Amino acid sequence: MSLEVTTQRRESVTTARIEHTSATQGGNAMFTTIKNLLRDESGVTAIEYGLIAALVAVAAVGAMETLGTGISDIFGTVESNLSTGSSSGG
């Protein structure tokens, strides 16, 4: 009976050591991964390009708004001149 108990204790101690080792290595792996992510700067370049694209888009919208108003005024003038010319000329 003593031999059985000793064997069971050894197995449980071995299992506990394996679980502890796995948990410790998993924790180190997670820490290493987080550390590597913090050091990685490849995403910074993508963010910079995204910000530049957003700035270009805002500038384009502003330019098109101004240009659109000017073109609308021009077409309004052309329309009124055509309607005035066709009613007085005909």
MODELLER restraints for C-alpha pairs under 7 A, 6 or more apart:
rsr = mdl.restraints
at = mdl.atoms
